[in-house]
Amino acid sequence: MVESGSKLFNNLAELLSNTAGAASGVKKEIDVIVKSQVERLLNDFEVVQRDEFDAMKEMLIRERDKNDELEKKINNLEKLIKKQNKTIK
């Protein structure tokens, strides 16, 4: 009887192990399906990828800095022109 009980537990353990393995496989398949569906939806909504967003953000920061620099140069040139106009009059 002890051996049959042990065999029963071994069979039960094997069954549970196989079930866990199958469940893990199903989970992986579900993860892949959900991920592909989410990606499809995001593409349909034309959502920007993070790396594209970060690249655009960096480019805009550089352009803003250039604009600030050009604005300062224009202000300095305007002051210089005003100064020269005063000395000519």
FIKOLZA-1660 file (N, C-alpha, C; in steps of 0.1 Angstrom, whole numbers, plus 5000, padded with zeros to 4 digits):
% residues 89
   i   px   py   pz ch aa at
   1 5008 4988 5000  A  M  N
   1 5000 5000 5000  A  M CA
   1 5009 5013 5000  A  M  C
   2 5020 5012 5007  A  V  N
   2 5029 5024 5007  A  V CA
   2 5034 5027 4993  A  V  C
   3 5038 5016 4986  A  E  N
   3 5043 5017 4973  A  E CA
   3 5032 5023 4964  A  E  C
   4 5020 5018 4965  A  S  N
   4 5009 5023 4956  A  S CA
   4 5006 5038 4959  A  S  C
   5 5007 5041 4972  A  G  N
   5 5005 5055 4976  A  G CA
   5 5016 5064 4970  A  G  C
   6 5029 5059 4971  A  S  N
   6 5040 5066 4966  A  S CA
   6 5039 5068 4951  A  S  C
   7 5034 5057 4944  A  K  N
   7 5033 5057 4929  A  K CA
   7 5022 5067 4926  A  K  C
   8 5011 5068 4934  A  L  N
   8 5001 5077 4932  A  L CA
   8 5006 5092 4933  A  L  C
   9 5014 5094 4943  A  F  N
   9 5020 5108 4945  A  F CA
   9 5029 5111 4934  A  F  C
  10 5037 5101 4929  A  N  N
  10 5046 5103 4918  A  N CA
  10 5038 5107 4905  A  N  C
  11 5027 5099 4903  A  N  N
  11 5019 5102 4891  A  N CA
  11 5012 5116 4892  A  N  C
  12 5008 5119 4904  A  L  N
  12 5002 5132 4907  A  L CA
  12 5012 5143 4905  A  L  C
  13 5024 5141 4910  A  A  N
  13 5035 5151 4908  A  A CA
  13 5038 5153 4893  A  A  C
  14 5039 5142 4886  A  E  N
  14 5042 5143 4872  A  E CA
  14 5031 5150 4864  A  E  C
  15 5018 5147 4868  A  L  N
  15 5007 5154 4862  A  L CA
  15 5007 5169 4864  A  L  C
  16 5010 5173 4877  A  L  N
  16 5011 5187 4880  A  L CA
  16 5022 5194 4873  A  L  C
  17 5033 5187 4872  A  S  N
  17 5045 5192 4865  A  S CA
  17 5041 5194 4850  A  S  C
  18 5035 5185 4844  A  N  N
  18 5031 5186 4830  A  N CA
  18 5021 5197 4828  A  N  C
  19 5012 5199 4837  A  T  N
  19 5002 5209 4837  A  T CA
  19 5008 5223 4838  A  T  C
  20 5018 5224 4847  A  A  N
  20 5025 5236 4849  A  A CA
  20 5033 5240 4837  A  A  C
  21 5039 5230 4830  A  G  N
  21 5046 5233 4818  A  G CA
  21 5037 5237 4807  A  G  C
  22 5025 5231 4806  A  A  N
  22 5016 5235 4796  A  A CA
  22 5010 5249 4798  A  A  C
  23 5008 5252 4811  A  A  N
  23 5003 5265 4815  A  A CA
  23 5013 5276 4812  A  A  C
  24 5026 5272 4814  A  S  N
  24 5037 5282 4811  A  S CA
  24 5037 5285 4796  A  S  C
  25 5036 5274 4788  A  G  N
  25 5035 5276 4773  A  G CA
  25 5024 5284 4769  A  G  C
  26 5012 5282 4774  A  V  N
  26 5000 5289 4771  A  V CA
  26 5002 5304 4775  A  V  C
  27 5008 5306 4786  A  K  N
  27 5011 5320 4791  A  K CA
  27 5020 5327 4781  A  K  C
  28 5030 5320 4776  A  K  N
  28 5039 5327 4767  A  K CA
  28 5032 5330 4754  A  K  C
  29 5024 5321 4749  A  E  N
  29 5016 5323 4737  A  E CA
  29 5007 5335 4739  A  E  C
  30 5000 5336 4750  A  I  N
  30 4991 5347 4753  A  I CA
  30 4999 5360 4753  A  I  C
  31 5011 5360 4759  A  D  N
  31 5019 5372 4760  A  D CA
  31 5022 5377 4746  A  D  C
  32 5026 5368 4737  A  V  N
  32 5030 5371 4724  A  V CA
  32 5018 5377 4716  A  V  C
  33 5006 5371 4718  A  I  N
  33 4994 5375 4711  A  I CA
  33 4990 5389 4716  A  I  C
  34 4990 5391 4729  A  V  N
  34 4987 5404 4735  A  V CA
  34 4997 5415 4730  A  V  C
  35 5009 5412 4730  A  K  N
  35 5019 5422 4726  A  K CA
  35 5018 5425 4712  A  K  C
  36 5015 5416 4703  A  S  N
  36 5013 5419 4689  A  S CA
  36 5001 5427 4687  A  S  C
  37 4990 5424 4694  A  Q  N
  37 4978 5432 4693  A  Q CA
  37 4980 5446 4698  A  Q  C
  38 4987 5448 4709  A  V  N
  38 4989 5462 4714  A  V CA
  38 4998 5469 4704  A  V  C
  39 5008 5463 4698  A  E  N
  39 5017 5470 4689  A  E CA
  39 5008 5474 4676  A  E  C
  40 4999 5465 4672  A  R  N
  40 4991 5468 4661  A  R CA
  40 4982 5480 4664  A  R  C
  41 4976 5480 4676  A  L  N
  41 4968 5492 4679  A  L CA
  41 4975 5505 4680  A  L  C
  42 4987 5504 4686  A  L  N
  42 4996 5516 4687  A  L CA
  42 4999 5521 4673  A  L  C
  43 5002 5512 4664  A  N  N
  43 5006 5516 4650  A  N CA
  43 4994 5522 4643  A  N  C
  44 4982 5516 4646  A  D  N
  44 4969 5522 4640  A  D CA
  44 4967 5536 4645  A  D  C
  45 4970 5539 4657  A  F  N
  45 4968 5552 4663  A  F CA
  45 4980 5561 4660  A  F  C
  46 4990 5556 4653  A  E  N
  46 5002 5563 4649  A  E CA
  46 5009 5569 4661  A  E  C
  47 5010 5561 4672  A  V  N
  47 5018 5565 4684  A  V CA
  47 5033 5564 4681  A  V  C
  48 5040 5574 4685  A  V  N
  48 5054 5575 4682  A  V CA
  48 5062 5566 4692  A  V  C
  49 5072 5559 4687  A  Q  N
  49 5080 5551 4695  A  Q CA
  49 5089 5559 4704  A  Q  C
  50 5092 5554 4715  A  R  N
  50 5100 5562 4725  A  R CA
  50 5113 5567 4720  A  R  C
  51 5121 5558 4713  A  D  N
  51 5134 5563 4708  A  D CA
  51 5132 5574 4697  A  D  C
  52 5121 5573 4689  A  E  N
  52 5119 5584 4680  A  E CA
  52 5115 5597 4687  A  E  C
  53 5107 5596 4698  A  F  N
  53 5104 5608 4706  A  F CA
  53 5116 5614 4712  A  F  C
  54 5125 5606 4718  A  D  N
  54 5137 5611 4724  A  D CA
  54 5146 5618 4714  A  D  C
  55 5147 5612 4702  A  A  N
  55 5156 5618 4692  A  A CA
  55 5150 5631 4688  A  A  C
  56 5137 5632 4686  A  M  N
  56 5131 5645 4682  A  M CA
  56 5132 5655 4693  A  M  C
  57 5131 5651 4706  A  K  N
  57 5132 5660 4717  A  K CA
  57 5146 5666 4718  A  K  C
  58 5156 5658 4716  A  E  N
  58 5170 5663 4716  A  E CA
  58 5172 5672 4704  A  E  C
  59 5167 5669 4693  A  M  N
  59 5168 5678 4681  A  M CA
  59 5162 5692 4684  A  M  C
  60 5150 5692 4690  A  L  N
  60 5143 5704 4693  A  L CA
  60 5150 5712 4704  A  L  C
  61 5156 5706 4713  A  I  N
  61 5164 5713 4723  A  I CA
  61 5176 5720 4717  A  I  C
  62 5183 5713 4708  A  R  N
  62 5194 5719 4701  A  R CA
  62 5190 5731 4692  A  R  C
  63 5178 5730 4686  A  E  N
  63 5173 5740 4677  A  E CA
  63 5169 5752 4686  A  E  C
  64 5163 5750 4697  A  R  N
  64 5159 5761 4706  A  R CA
  64 5171 5768 4711  A  R  C
  65 5182 5761 4715  A  D  N
  65 5194 5767 4719  A  D CA
  65 5200 5776 4708  A  D  C
  66 5200 5771 4695  A  K  N
  66 5205 5779 4684  A  K CA
  66 5196 5791 4682  A  K  C
  67 5183 5790 4684  A  N  N
  67 5174 5802 4683  A  N CA
  67 5177 5812 4693  A  N  C
  68 5180 5807 4705  A  D  N
  68 5183 5816 4716  A  D CA
  68 5196 5824 4713  A  D  C
  69 5206 5817 4708  A  E  N
  69 5219 5823 4705  A  E CA
  69 5217 5833 4693  A  E  C
  70 5209 5830 4683  A  L  N
  70 5207 5839 4672  A  L CA
  70 5199 5851 4677  A  L  C
  71 5190 5849 4686  A  E  N
  71 5182 5861 4692  A  E CA
  71 5192 5870 4699  A  E  C
  72 5201 5865 4706  A  K  N
  72 5211 5873 4713  A  K CA
  72 5219 5881 4703  A  K  C
  73 5223 5874 4693  A  K  N
  73 5232 5881 4683  A  K CA
  73 5224 5892 4676  A  K  C
  74 5211 5890 4673  A  I  N
  74 5203 5900 4667  A  I CA
  74 5201 5912 4676  A  I  C
  75 5198 5909 4689  A  N  N
  75 5197 5920 4698  A  N CA
  75 5210 5928 4699  A  N  C
  76 5221 5922 4699  A  N  N
  76 5234 5929 4700  A  N CA
  76 5236 5937 4687  A  N  C
  77 5233 5932 4676  A  L  N
  77 5234 5939 4663  A  L CA
  77 5225 5951 4663  A  L  C
  78 5212 5950 4668  A  E  N
  78 5203 5961 4669  A  E CA
  78 5208 5972 4678  A  E  C
  79 5214 5968 4689  A  K  N
  79 5220 5978 4698  A  K CA
  79 5231 5985 4691  A  K  C
  80 5240 5978 4684  A  L  N
  80 5251 5984 4677  A  L CA
  80 5246 5994 4666  A  L  C
  81 5236 5990 4659  A  I  N
  81 5231 5999 4649  A  I CA
  81 5225 6011 4655  A  I  C
  82 5218 6010 4666  A  K  N
  82 5212 6022 4673  A  K CA
  82 5223 6031 4677  A  K  C
  83 5234 6025 4683  A  K  N
  83 5245 6032 4688  A  K CA
  83 5252 6040 4677  A  K  C
  84 5254 6033 4665  A  Q  N
  84 5260 6040 4654  A  Q CA
  84 5251 6051 4648  A  Q  C
  85 5238 6049 4648  A  N  N
  85 5229 6059 4643  A  N CA
  85 5230 6072 4652  A  N  C
  86 5231 6070 4665  A  K  N
  86 5232 6081 4674  A  K CA
  86 5245 6089 4672  A  K  C
  87 5256 6082 4669  A  T  N
  87 5268 6089 4667  A  T CA
  87 5269 6096 4653  A  T  C
  88 5261 6091 4644  A  I  N
  88 5261 6098 4630  A  I CA
  88 5253 6111 4631  A  I  C
  89 5242 6111 4639  A  K  N
  89 5233 6123 4640  A  K CA
  89 5240 6134 4647  A  K  C
% end
